[in-house]
Amino acid sequence: MKSALPWAIGESFLSAASSLLTTLTVARLVLPEELGLAAIAIAIPMVVQALLLTGPTNALIRTPRIDVATLDSMTWCFLVLGVIGWLFCIGVAPVVALLYDHSELIPLLQIYGASCFLQAAMSVPTALLTRKMRTRTLALRTLGQKIATLVVTLSTALLGWGSWAIVIGSLVGFAIATAVLLYRQPRRPRLYFSWNAIVPILKLGGLNSIETLAGAITPRAFLLVFGRVQGLEALGWLNFGIRLVDELANILSMAITRMSLPFFSALTRSGIDDRDAFLRGSHLIVGVSAPVLFGLAAIASDLIPIVFGDRWTEAILTTQIVSIVWALKFTRVLSSALLLARGSQAPQIANSWIAFATGTLAAAAVGNWPFQFAVWSYVVPTLITVPLGIYMLKVITGMSALSQIRCVLKPLLISAGMFLALLYLRNAMIDDLQPIWRVFISVACGICSYVALVLLIDRHSWQNALRNLR
């Protein structure tokens, strides 16, 4: 675990840095409406991948023993599923183009559908590496994917390709990631297939597919419905804010996702109580993520025009809202892995589908509202599913709701206090300075105020957490 953690964190930082550079490229060279088109073309294949591939991949990670026959059979099974996903994207593209009244969506969606096949080709290698915590190879894969995406997106955007720059850049990144993983595999799959070998994996992955489908659909369905009722330009503003914050949040969430399921599965197999690990881990995760996200919300009004240009000022509010939503999501980020390791997937599935239903209804309900009001609908699923998740975890694991809230309450309150202090600083003391200086001063004061509040209020929890990491 300790040897895998640095590579997992390194992968997250490299991925986030490359993605932020790609976002900067998109913001400077692509119009909001073009970003909205690309968001639609990318969202549908990602949902298809979640439905067909994610569940069986997680099942491979959890399976106690895997033999060569299972690996070979699952490899060909994944490839068939990838072809099915691509064909679905090709077939549904005209319907999507008609729905949004934009014919360019047909080739965009049909071409990006190839990502289903590429993701299928690297599903077995990804599962094996994650299972063994071989994060070095996974980090190399991510680095190659992100660099390729950045280079191709920048090159094609400079040529004026608009939406195509984003789609082609992402697709080339998928191809490079697939090539890296396949090249690093110690053996090649045989031409062998056995139903008996894959049926247990598919059964184990069935419930997980339902859950991950809901998790994948919720943000993308929200985007699709929001774009339908608010228009492609508004969708571009919303997607920009989500994309910007997601890349920052992924620095931590990718490492957590990579490590948490194998970690909790190992605890379960060893008969070790996983509840204390959940509470301590949640406190540490929120303590690291919340100040960054609240800080981004505090400086967004200065940072976005400086870095990305005035055309994205409408995305400032989106960035602030998504930052707070992510801070709340991080309080529950370990829940899925804990329940999955215990084999209790049904509550998480229910929670995921509730998020999907409430998010879709919220996006549809805003109709022709002004954008600055409609964007608040993004908060609705999180406000419902976070307390519901606390209750479900209490029922399944016996952890009291109070203990789940208490473990994240101090870092959230400290981060909120830092946020309010930065708002006061900006509006009352440094409002007359240049925006770039306001950003630098706010970052410095935010770091100092957060550290001071931690030492004052939450010092012992952090001392224990650092002692456990050693």
HELIX and SHEET records of a PDB file:
HELIX    1   1 ALA A    4  LEU A   29  1                                  26    
HELIX    2   2 PRO A   32  GLN A   49  1                                  18    
HELIX    3   3 ALA A   50  THR A   54  3                                   5    
HELIX    4   4 GLY A   55  ARG A   62  1                                   8    
HELIX    5   5 VAL A   68  TYR A  100  1                                  33    
HELIX    6   6 LEU A  105  TYR A  112  1                                   8    
HELIX    7   7 ALA A  114  ALA A  121  1                                   8    
HELIX    8   8 SER A  123  ARG A  131  1                                   9    
HELIX    9   9 THR A  135  LEU A  158  1                                  24    
HELIX   10  10 SER A  163  ARG A  184  1                                  22    
HELIX   11  11 TRP A  195  GLN A  230  1                                  36    
HELIX   12  12 LEU A  232  SER A  270  1                                  39    
HELIX   13  13 ARG A  275  PHE A  308  1                                  34    
HELIX   14  14 ASP A  310  TRP A  312  5                                   3    
HELIX   15  15 ALA A  315  LYS A  329  1                                  15    
HELIX   16  16 PHE A  330  ARG A  332  5                                   3    
HELIX   17  17 SER A  335  ARG A  342  1                                   8    
HELIX   18  18 ALA A  346  ALA A  365  1                                  20    
HELIX   19  19 PHE A  371  ALA A  374  1                                   4    
HELIX   20  20 VAL A  375  VAL A  379  5                                   5    
HELIX   21  21 VAL A  380  THR A  397  1                                  18    
HELIX   22  22 ALA A  401  ALA A  428  1                                  28    
HELIX   23  23 PRO A  435  ILE A  457  1                                  23    
HELIX   24  24 ARG A  459  LEU A  469  1                                  11    
END                                                                             
